[in-house]
Amino acid sequence: MQETAKIWMNGELVDWADATVHVGVHGLHYGTGVFEGIRAYETPKGPAVFRLADHLQRLHDSARLLYMEVPYSVEELRTATHDLVRANGLPAAYIRPISFFGYGSLGVHTRGNPVETVIMSWPWGAYLGEESLAKGITAKISSWKRVGPNVIPHVSKATGIYLNSMLATTEAERGGYDEGILLTDQGFVADGPGENIFVVKDGRIVTPPLSTSILPGITRATVIELARELGYVVEEADLIRADLYLADEVFMTGTAAEVTPVRAVDDVEIGVGDVTLELQRTYLDVVNGRSDERAHWLDVVEVSVAKV
């Protein structure tokens, strides 16, 4: 992670090195936090944050499912994000808002613990490697199952849930693969550790439904909308691992991963297909401001009134 000048923390911009908390914070011990991954892109109009309000609303929704109240409104967090992007002076950046229960009691309950809210930003390239967008990645079906919908609220982008993801990613990397793919207890395809998954078969695009304990990804929703506008049939349906092996194309989506082809699953070669690359080009044109049709998704940061 490349350090930048400032971090927004509980209402003010502080120096990167000074953005610290006590080791007794509840979120560190019990995973009681919620977060977002957001990208700002360098566009002809300046740095622009992709679907910022949608991400910040999901942060609030995630918090509600953990009985947590974020002490800043969506609009206040939007302003804070703009202030941070200006302060760090980056034309493009990854942005990480996070709210978590802070220092107080260390019982499992959260009564009396304050809610800390922080926004970080730093330069971050392709999440799965610089060549991944063109050449695709390899994936392994994980031995770890996706957490069930009535175990932890999977619709919440909660920090503790990502222990499940960390185990799958680590297992895949130790086996020589780029990423993992998680199945449900029933054997249906769920998602990647940090990505939603899509299959292309006979010109149709299929993605697992929310009932498979997946996060309702904002990039996922974006790609579904763009694909339908391009004329593709997109369906939500249960998939099994054989559907991945027999697919014409497989790709993953996410804020960090963007639209990444999966060229092989469990050493079964799939390759990188034209549908995936078309969707990838369309998505990257939108987020980089090269397409006017989705300009409302880009929250342009006014950099001429920099705050320090």
C-alpha positions in Angstrom: 0.0 0.0 0.0 1.4 3.4 -1.0 1.1 6.0 1.7 -0.6 9.2 0.8 -0.7 12.6 2.6 -4.0 12.5 4.4 -6.7 10.2 5.9 -10.2 11.4 6.8 -10.9 10.3 10.3 -14.0 11.0 12.4 -14.7 14.4 10.7 -11.2 15.7 10.0 -8.2 15.2 7.7 -5.2 13.9 9.6 -1.7 12.9 8.5 -1.4 9.3 7.3 0.8 8.3 10.2 -1.5 9.9 12.8 -4.6 7.9 11.8 -4.4 5.4 14.6 -6.8 3.6 17.1 -6.3 1.8 20.4 -5.5 -1.9 20.2 -8.6 -2.6 22.3 -11.1 -1.4 19.7 -14.0 -3.8 19.4 -13.8 -4.1 15.6 -10.2 -5.5 15.8 -11.2 -8.2 18.3 -14.6 -9.2 16.8 -14.7 -8.0 13.2 -17.5 -5.6 13.9 -17.1 -3.2 11.1 -18.4 -2.4 7.6 -16.5 -1.0 4.7 -16.6 -0.1 1.0 -14.2 -0.3 -1.9 -14.6 2.6 -4.3 -12.5 3.8 -7.2 -11.8 7.3 -8.4 -10.8 7.5 -12.1 -8.8 10.0 -14.0 -11.3 11.4 -16.5 -11.3 14.4 -19.0 -13.2 16.4 -16.4 -10.8 15.5 -13.6 -10.8 12.8 -10.9 -14.3 11.3 -10.7 -15.5 8.8 -8.1 -17.6 6.0 -9.6 -21.1 5.5 -8.1 -20.0 7.2 -4.9 -23.5 7.8 -3.4 -24.5 4.1 -4.2 -21.4 2.9 -2.3 -22.0 5.1 0.7 -25.6 4.1 0.9 -24.5 0.5 0.9 -22.1 1.3 3.8 -25.1 2.7 5.8 -27.2 -0.4 4.8 -24.4 -2.7 5.9 -24.1 -1.0 9.2 -27.9 -1.3 9.9 -27.6 -5.1 9.5 -24.9 -5.0 12.3 -27.0 -2.9 14.6 -24.6 0.0 13.9 -25.4 3.6 13.2 -22.8 5.4 11.0 -22.5 8.9 12.6 -22.3 10.6 9.3 -24.9 10.9 6.5 -24.3 9.8 3.0 -23.9 13.4 1.9 -21.5 14.2 4.7 -19.4 11.2 3.7 -19.6 12.2 0.1 -18.2 15.7 1.0 -15.5 14.0 3.1 -14.5 11.8 0.1 -14.2 14.8 -2.1 -12.1 16.6 0.5 -9.8 13.6 0.8 -9.3 13.2 -3.0 -8.4 16.9 -3.2 -6.1 16.7 -0.3 -4.1 13.8 -1.6 -4.0 15.2 -5.1 -4.3 11.9 -6.9 -5.8 11.8 -10.4 -7.0 8.2 -9.7 -7.3 6.3 -6.5 -8.8 3.5 -4.6 -11.0 4.7 -1.7 -11.8 2.8 1.4 -14.5 4.1 3.8 -14.8 2.0 7.0 -16.9 2.3 10.1 -16.3 0.1 13.1 -17.1 -0.2 16.8 -14.2 1.5 18.7 -12.6 1.4 22.1 -14.9 0.8 25.1 -16.1 -2.6 26.4 -14.5 -5.8 25.1 -17.5 -7.9 25.7 -19.1 -9.4 22.6 -21.9 -6.9 22.9 -21.3 -3.4 21.5 -23.1 -1.3 24.1 -21.2 1.9 24.9 -18.6 1.5 22.1 -18.3 4.5 19.8 -18.5 4.1 16.1 -15.3 5.2 14.4 -15.5 6.3 10.7 -12.5 6.6 8.5 -11.8 7.1 4.7 -8.5 6.2 3.2 -7.3 6.7 -0.4 -4.2 5.5 -2.2 -3.0 4.5 -5.7 -4.0 1.0 -6.6 -3.7 -0.6 -10.0 -5.3 -3.9 -11.3 -6.3 -5.9 -8.2 -5.5 -9.3 -9.7 -2.3 -8.1 -11.5 -1.6 -5.8 -14.4 -1.9 -8.5 -17.0 -5.2 -9.9 -15.6 -7.5 -7.7 -17.6 -6.1 -8.8 -20.9 -4.9 -12.3 -20.3 -7.3 -13.5 -17.6 -6.6 -15.3 -14.3 -6.7 -18.8 -13.1 -9.1 -19.8 -10.3 -9.6 -22.8 -8.0 -12.8 -24.1 -6.5 -12.2 -23.6 -2.8 -12.6 -26.3 -0.1 -14.0 -23.5 2.1 -17.8 -22.9 1.6 -19.4 -19.5 1.3 -21.0 -18.5 4.7 -24.7 -19.2 4.6 -27.3 -16.4 4.5 -28.6 -17.1 8.0 -25.2 -17.4 9.6 -24.0 -13.8 8.9 -25.9 -11.2 6.8 -24.0 -11.6 3.5 -25.8 -8.5 2.1 -23.7 -6.5 4.6 -20.1 -5.7 3.5 -18.9 -6.5 7.0 -15.2 -6.9 7.9 -15.7 -10.1 9.8 -17.3 -11.9 6.8 -14.0 -11.5 4.9 -12.3 -14.1 7.1 -14.2 -16.5 4.8 -12.7 -14.7 1.8 -9.2 -14.6 3.2 -9.2 -18.4 3.7 -10.3 -19.0 0.1 -7.8 -16.6 -1.4 -4.9 -17.9 0.6 -5.8 -21.5 -0.3 -5.9 -20.7 -4.0 -2.6 -18.7 -3.9 -0.8 -21.5 -2.0 -2.0 -23.9 -4.7 -0.6 -21.7 -7.5 -3.8 -20.1 -8.6 -4.7 -16.4 -8.8 -8.0 -16.5 -7.1 -10.6 -18.8 -5.4 -14.2 -19.5 -6.2 -16.5 -20.3 -3.3 -19.5 -22.7 -3.4 -22.5 -22.9 -1.1 -23.2 -25.8 1.2 -25.6 -27.0 -1.5 -22.8 -27.1 -4.1 -23.9 -24.0 -6.1 -21.4 -21.4 -7.3 -21.5 -18.3 -5.0 -18.7 -15.9 -5.9 -15.0 -15.1 -5.6 -13.5 -13.9 -2.3 -13.8 -10.3 -3.4 -15.7 -10.6 -6.7 -19.0 -11.6 -8.2 -18.9 -14.2 -11.0 -20.5 -14.5 -14.4 -20.7 -17.3 -17.0 -21.2 -16.9 -20.7 -22.7 -19.9 -22.5 -24.2 -19.9 -26.0 -24.4 -16.1 -26.0 -26.3 -15.9 -22.7 -24.8 -14.4 -19.5 -25.6 -16.1 -16.2 -24.7 -15.0 -12.7 -25.6 -16.5 -9.3 -28.6 -15.0 -7.5 -28.4 -13.2 -4.2 -29.8 -16.4 -2.5 -26.3 -17.9 -2.8 -25.0 -15.6 -0.1 -23.3 -13.2 -2.4 -22.7 -9.5 -1.8 -25.0 -7.4 -4.1 -22.1 -5.9 -6.0 -22.4 -2.5 -7.4 -20.0 -3.5 -10.3 -22.2 -6.6 -10.7 -25.3 -4.4 -11.1 -23.4 -2.1 -13.4 -22.3 -4.9 -15.7 -25.7 -6.5 -15.8 -27.2 -3.1 -17.0 -24.5 -2.5 -19.6 -24.8 -6.1 -20.9 -28.5 -5.8 -21.4 -28.1 -2.5 -23.2 -25.6 -4.2 -25.5 -28.3 -6.8 -26.3 -27.2 -9.7 -24.2 -29.7 -11.9 -22.3 -28.6 -11.8 -18.6 -30.1 -14.2 -16.1 -29.7 -14.9 -12.4 -29.7 -18.6 -11.9 -28.0 -21.3 -9.9 -24.8 -22.6 -11.3 -22.8 -25.7 -10.4 -19.0 -26.2 -10.8 -19.6 -28.1 -14.1 -21.1 -25.0 -15.5 -17.8 -23.3 -15.0 -15.8 -26.0 -16.7 -18.2 -26.1 -19.7 -18.6 -22.3 -20.0 -17.7 -20.5 -23.2 -16.4 -17.7 -21.0 -16.1 -16.9 -17.2 -15.4 -13.5 -15.8 -15.3 -11.8 -12.4 -16.5 -8.3 -11.4 -15.8 -5.9 -8.5 -14.6 -2.4 -7.8 -11.0 -3.6 -7.4 -11.1 -6.4 -10.0 -13.3 -4.3 -12.5 -14.1 -6.9 -15.2 -11.5 -9.6 -15.1 -11.6 -12.7 -17.4 -11.1 -16.1 -15.8 -9.1 -18.1 -18.3 -9.1 -21.4 -16.4 -10.9 -23.1 -13.4 -9.3 -26.0 -11.7 -6.9 -26.4 -14.6 -9.7 -26.6 -17.1 -8.8 -24.1 -19.8 -11.6 -21.7 -20.8 -9.8 -18.9 -22.4 -10.6 -15.2 -22.7 -13.7 -14.5 -24.9 -15.1 -11.7 -27.0 -18.2 -11.1 -24.7 -16.0 -10.6 -21.7 -13.7 -8.2 -23.5 -16.6 -6.2 -24.9 -18.1 -5.8 -21.5 -14.7 -4.9 -20.1 -14.2 -2.2 -22.7 -17.7 -0.8 -22.2 -17.2 -0.7 -18.4 -13.8 0.9 -18.6 -15.1 3.5 -21.1 -17.9 4.4 -18.6 -15.7 4.7 -15.5 -13.0 6.6 -17.3 -15.4 9.1 -18.7 -15.0 8.1 -22.3 -18.7 7.5 -22.6 -21.3 10.2 -22.0 -24.2 7.8 -21.5 -23.5 7.1 -17.9 -22.1 10.5 -16.9 -24.4 10.5 -13.8 -22.4 7.6 -12.3 -19.3 9.7 -12.2 -19.0 12.1 -9.2 -16.4 14.6 -10.4 -14.2 16.1 -7.7 -13.7 19.8 -8.1 -9.9 20.2 -7.6 -9.6 24.0 -8.1 -10.6 24.6 -4.4 -8.2 22.3 -2.7 -8.4 21.8 1.0 -5.4 20.9 3.2 
